[in-house]
Amino acid sequence: MAEVMEKGADTKSEPAFSWEDVARLVLTSREMDRLEEEELVPARKVLYQFSARGHDMAQVILGLHLRDGDAACGYYRSRPMLLALGVKLADALGSGMGREGGYSDGRDIGVVFNYPNPGGCHALPMCGGVGAQYTPAAGWAQAITYKARVLGEEDDGAIAVVLGGDASCSTGGFWSALTIATTQKLPLLFYIEDNGYGISVPSTYQTPGQDIAANLASFRNLEIFNGDGTEPEEAADLIGKAVAHVRGRKGPALLRLTVPRLEGHSAQDTQTYKSEEEIAAEWARDPLPKLKALNNNLDWDRIEASVASEVDKAREEAEARGVSDPEDVTGHVYFEGEHAKVGGQAGLGLDGTHEDPRPEGQRINMVTAIRKVLDQELEANPKMSVFGEDVGPKGGVHAVTLGLQEKFGHDRVFDTSLNEEGIVGRAVGMAMAGLLPVPEIQFRKYAEPATEQINDCGTIRWRTHNRFAAPMVLRIPGGFFKCGDPWHSQTNEVQFVHNPGWRVAVPSNAEDAVGLLRMALRGNDPTIFFEHRAMLDDSWARRPWPGDHYVLPFGRAKKTMEGDRITIVSWGAMVPRCEAAAKDMGGEVIDLRTLMPWDKEMVLESVAKTHRCLIVHEDLRTGGFGAEIAAVVADEAFLDLDAPVERVTMPDIPSPHHPKLLEAAVPGVEDIRARIEEMLEF
């Protein structure tokens, strides 16, 4: 059971910092807030501004406790901690102005920060969504334990810290990270700043009793610290004890500090929802006067003058910076040959691989092919781990991971709690920490709770301007199998294509699955690896093993049937149906194999020869990926066409359950053949 430690509950620990450093950093934070609020926001040089007044002192103390090997994942009011970590003032101000340099080269809002910090604590890329910071921090914490247990690295007491407001404690991300940290006893500190509000909504709507620490008092494997973040000595004591607890490998901890939010939620917030008495009461709790009273021996006038001068110089430097070249804004969506400063680099690389399949042995199904690649890469790469729901002793609900935990152990192949946000979010943190996570989402539809983490992961490299990266291979089975239903049979690959930064593979057979999976595991980008349920043990999809080092580059389609009368473009489970439909019809069948990127050159070359294009996919018609292909063909090959581009797809309905209803909805051989005949007669 958790023990709640309040003020006076134990002997105070000695400060691990200088009060003069705290004073300087708090005053720096205040001056930057003042400058933005009074000058830069009115001049529209800063468009998003979030004051840290009231939160600042305790955050600074926390930051001064962090060191090399640690990582902190904050939120939009976490700049005081960043200042304590050593971020340059010109970068902090310039990022708010959207100037080049700084956190993102103007690609992201200035308060959405990141800070690679060699020799110090990294500030992991902040997420714009409330609560989305928790599970990546848990992933970094798990990477700390993984590196000690599996890689044999020295355990130097490194920790992960995640900062959040009290309102964020009602999000799924918070509870998911809490489950991960406590069940795995990870070195993670939850640092909760309770100012009583989520923008304008009081905490009575967020937390019963308005005290998350009290509510978690009986949570197993979690040490609770709870106190006033405006009292310098009390805050310092609790922060010191909380950090020491996690560094001492006693498990995760949660530190809740009550603080006042002395300004509105943002610069645009007038706080009309607060009474004058409430605002006055909050200002009465301002930690700065208390800090001055405790340290009345300091020359506060001198420090304030020095800070004002430093901030003014930083402003001049920031304003002298230009705006990044618009022509560069499309760069760093994917790996471009230069590794990020933090994250990735965990794949084995492509040395010794070959792009030509070298068939050997009997034909094997996709399940066996995928399992063998995972086995080989786990054997060769100790930084790689496989995890998800039921992937351990059960071997996955589709038997793909059968036997892998027994061979490689629980640290490298492990089951997770039933929370997809936690599965993907922790993978993000592990990837940024330099590991190669291979998470599994049990069925395509189950990825919905993880969509925020999937989107955030894909944009990390771009929005940090290649400062951070989080490559992973996210395996997702989906599609129909014998029967259908709205929950296990969805494909909807186009949703992943629409997430910038992700590569998307949709193999139709065992050979392609081997090459694409190994390519993804050896690459440097987050990759969706879609495993179609109907093809995992399908006889058509069986192929000989293509070699232990076979890789298939993304964006390289394959002509599975030559023809000169019509081009038929498809992928996944529809490919064999297209082949059957096009038999003796002069159809040229193209299996795209990957959707991001997709091989438009092969498609356009084929259309130039056949003058007709039919696209077949299992996904819904409206907004399906076939619409993108059709648009490109119409745009770039219009003069080559002798007939309109056509599509055969599912109707805009969920996958029906009964096999007869399913077959009526999913494109069948006769459906495809009928459309081919119509187009040939056009």
NORBELCOR-V315552 format. One record per backbone hydrogen bond with DSSP energy under -0.5 kcal/mol. CO is the residue of the C=O (numbers start at 1). NH is the residue of the N-H. E is the energy in kcal/mol with one decimal. If there is no record, write none. Layout:
CO,NH,E
CO,NH,E
This chain:
2,4,-0.5
3,5,-0.6
3,224,-1.6
4,6,-0.7
5,226,-2.3
6,9,-2.2
18,22,-1.9
19,23,-2.6
20,24,-2.5
21,25,-2.4
22,26,-2.6
23,27,-2.4
24,28,-2.1
25,29,-2.5
26,30,-2.4
27,31,-2.5
28,32,-2.3
29,33,-2.3
30,34,-2.7
31,35,-2.7
32,36,-2.3
33,37,-2.8
34,38,-2.9
35,39,-1.9
35,40,-2.1
36,41,-3.5
39,43,-1.5
40,45,-2.7
40,46,-1.4
41,44,-1.9
49,267,-2.0
52,55,-1.8
52,56,-1.3
53,262,-1.6
55,59,-1.6
56,60,-2.5
57,61,-2.1
58,62,-2.4
59,63,-2.8
60,64,-2.0
61,65,-0.6
62,65,-1.6
62,66,-0.5
63,66,-1.2
67,70,-2.1
70,122,-1.8
71,161,-2.6
72,74,-0.6
72,124,-2.2
73,163,-2.5
75,78,-1.8
78,82,-1.6
79,83,-2.6
80,84,-1.8
81,85,-1.5
82,86,-0.8
82,87,-2.0
83,86,-0.8
88,92,-2.3
89,93,-2.7
90,94,-2.7
91,95,-2.3
92,96,-1.2
93,97,-1.2
94,99,-2.6
95,98,-1.1
96,47,-0.6
101,104,-0.6
101,105,-1.8
104,107,-0.9
109,112,-1.6
111,113,-1.4
113,126,-3.1
115,123,-2.3
117,120,-2.7
120,69,-0.8
122,72,-2.7
122,124,-0.8
123,115,-2.7
129,132,-1.6
131,134,-1.1
132,136,-0.5
133,137,-1.2
134,138,-1.9
135,139,-2.1
136,140,-2.1
137,141,-2.1
138,142,-2.3
139,143,-2.1
140,144,-1.7
141,145,-1.5
142,146,-2.5
143,147,-2.7
144,148,-1.4
145,149,-2.5
146,150,-3.2
146,151,-1.1
147,153,-2.5
154,156,-1.0
159,71,-1.5
160,189,-2.6
161,73,-2.7
162,191,-3.0
164,193,-2.6
165,168,-0.7
166,169,-1.4
167,170,-1.6
168,171,-1.6
171,175,-1.5
172,176,-2.6
173,177,-2.4
174,178,-2.3
175,179,-2.1
176,180,-2.5
177,181,-3.0
178,182,-2.3
179,183,-2.3
180,184,-1.9
181,185,-0.7
181,186,-2.1
186,188,-2.1
187,160,-2.3
188,190,-0.6
188,253,-1.9
189,162,-2.6
189,191,-0.7
190,192,-0.7
190,255,-3.4
191,164,-2.1
191,193,-0.6
192,194,-0.8
192,257,-2.7
193,166,-1.4
193,195,-0.9
194,259,-2.1
196,203,-2.0
197,199,-0.5
198,200,-0.9
198,201,-2.3
200,202,-0.6
201,198,-2.6
202,205,-2.1
203,206,-1.0
203,207,-3.0
207,210,-2.4
208,211,-0.7
211,215,-1.9
212,216,-1.4
214,217,-1.3
216,219,-2.1
219,222,-0.9
221,252,-0.6
223,254,-3.0
224,5,-2.4
225,256,-2.8
227,229,-0.6
227,258,-2.3
228,231,-0.8
230,232,-0.7
231,235,-3.1
232,236,-2.5
233,237,-2.4
234,238,-2.5
235,239,-2.6
236,240,-2.4
237,241,-2.2
238,242,-2.6
239,243,-2.7
240,244,-2.2
241,245,-2.3
242,246,-1.9
243,247,-2.8
244,248,-2.1
245,250,-1.7
246,249,-1.6
252,223,-1.9
253,190,-3.0
254,225,-2.9
254,256,-0.6
255,192,-3.2
255,257,-0.5
256,227,-2.3
257,194,-2.6
258,229,-2.2
260,262,-1.0
266,269,-1.8
268,270,-0.6
271,274,-1.9
275,279,-2.2
276,280,-2.4
277,281,-2.2
278,282,-2.1
279,283,-2.3
280,284,-1.6
282,285,-1.4
283,286,-1.5
286,290,-0.8
287,291,-2.4
288,292,-2.5
289,293,-2.3
290,294,-2.0
291,295,-1.5
293,296,-0.8
295,298,-1.8
298,300,-1.6
299,303,-2.2
300,304,-2.8
301,305,-2.2
302,306,-2.4
303,307,-2.8
304,308,-2.6
305,309,-1.9
306,310,-2.2
307,311,-2.8
308,312,-2.0
309,313,-2.3
310,314,-2.2
311,315,-2.3
312,316,-2.2
313,317,-2.4
314,318,-2.7
315,319,-2.9
316,320,-1.3
317,321,-0.7
318,321,-1.0
322,100,-2.7
325,328,-2.4
326,329,-1.3
328,331,-1.9
330,333,-0.6
337,339,-0.6
342,469,-1.6
350,353,-2.0
354,551,-2.4
355,357,-0.6
360,545,-1.2
362,545,-0.6
364,543,-1.8
365,369,-2.1
366,370,-3.0
367,371,-2.4
368,372,-2.3
369,373,-1.9
370,374,-2.4
371,375,-2.6
372,376,-2.7
373,377,-2.8
374,378,-2.5
375,379,-2.2
376,380,-2.0
377,381,-2.2
380,382,-0.5
381,384,-1.7
383,436,-2.7
385,438,-2.1
386,414,-1.9
387,440,-2.0
388,391,-0.9
388,416,-1.0
390,396,-2.7
392,395,-1.0
395,401,-1.5
395,402,-0.7
396,399,-1.6
399,402,-0.9
401,404,-2.0
401,405,-0.6
403,407,-1.4
404,408,-2.8
405,409,-2.6
409,412,-0.7
409,413,-1.9
412,386,-3.0
414,388,-1.4
417,419,-2.1
419,423,-1.9
420,424,-2.4
421,425,-2.7
422,426,-2.1
423,427,-1.2
424,428,-1.9
425,429,-1.7
426,430,-2.5
427,431,-2.5
428,432,-2.3
429,433,-1.4
430,435,-2.2
431,344,-2.2
431,434,-1.6
435,437,-0.6
436,385,-1.9
437,473,-1.7
438,387,-1.4
439,475,-2.5
440,389,-0.6
440,442,-0.5
441,477,-0.9
443,446,-1.3
444,447,-1.8
445,448,-1.6
447,450,-1.5
448,451,-1.7
450,454,-2.6
451,455,-2.5
452,456,-2.6
453,457,-2.6
454,458,-2.0
455,459,-1.3
456,460,-0.6
457,460,-1.2
459,463,-3.2
460,464,-1.4
461,466,-3.3
462,465,-1.5
464,467,-0.6
466,341,-0.8
467,342,-1.9
472,474,-0.5
472,527,-2.5
473,475,-0.8
474,529,-2.6
475,441,-2.6
476,531,-1.9
477,444,-1.4
478,533,-2.9
480,534,-0.7
481,483,-3.3
483,481,-2.4
485,489,-1.2
490,479,-1.6
492,495,-1.2
493,496,-1.1
493,497,-1.6
494,498,-1.6
496,499,-1.8
498,500,-0.8
499,502,-1.5
503,528,-3.3
504,595,-1.9
504,596,-1.4
505,530,-2.7
506,572,-0.9
509,513,-2.1
510,514,-2.1
511,515,-2.1
512,516,-2.8
513,517,-2.2
514,518,-2.3
515,519,-1.8
515,552,-1.9
516,520,-2.4
517,521,-2.4
518,522,-1.6
519,523,-0.7
520,523,-0.7
526,503,-2.2
527,474,-3.2
527,529,-0.6
528,505,-3.0
528,530,-0.7
529,476,-2.5
529,531,-0.5
530,507,-0.5
530,532,-0.7
531,478,-1.8
532,535,-1.1
532,536,-0.8
533,536,-0.6
535,366,-0.6
535,538,-0.5
536,366,-0.5
536,367,-2.0
539,542,-1.1
541,510,-3.1
543,364,-2.8
545,360,-1.6
546,358,-2.5
547,550,-1.2
549,354,-2.4
551,553,-0.5
553,556,-0.8
555,557,-0.6
558,560,-0.9
558,591,-3.0
561,589,-1.3
566,568,-0.5
566,588,-3.3
567,569,-0.5
567,614,-3.2
568,590,-3.2
569,616,-2.7
570,592,-2.6
571,574,-1.3
572,575,-1.5
573,577,-0.5
574,578,-2.4
575,579,-2.3
576,580,-2.2
577,581,-2.3
578,582,-2.3
579,583,-0.7
580,583,-0.5
582,585,-2.4
582,587,-1.0
586,564,-0.5
586,565,-2.8
586,566,-1.1
587,589,-0.7
588,568,-3.2
589,560,-1.9
589,561,-1.2
589,591,-0.5
590,570,-2.6
590,592,-0.7
591,558,-2.1
592,594,-1.8
593,506,-2.9
596,504,-1.7
597,555,-0.6
597,596,-0.6
598,600,-1.9
599,603,-1.5
600,604,-3.0
601,605,-2.4
602,606,-2.2
603,607,-2.6
604,608,-2.1
605,609,-0.8
606,609,-0.7
606,610,-2.8
607,611,-2.8
611,642,-3.1
611,643,-0.6
612,567,-2.1
613,646,-2.1
614,569,-2.8
615,648,-2.6
619,650,-1.6
621,624,-1.5
624,627,-1.6
624,628,-0.6
625,628,-0.5
625,629,-1.8
626,630,-2.7
627,631,-2.2
628,632,-2.2
629,633,-2.6
630,634,-2.7
631,635,-2.1
632,636,-3.0
633,637,-2.4
637,640,-1.3
637,641,-0.7
638,641,-1.2
646,615,-2.3
648,617,-1.9
650,621,-1.0
651,653,-2.7
657,484,-1.6
658,662,-3.0
659,663,-2.6
660,664,-1.2
661,665,-1.3
662,665,-0.7
662,666,-3.0
668,672,-2.4
669,673,-2.6
670,674,-2.5
671,675,-1.7
672,676,-2.1
673,677,-2.5
674,678,-2.0
675,679,-2.2
676,680,-2.4
677,681,-1.4
678,682,-0.5
679,682,-0.8
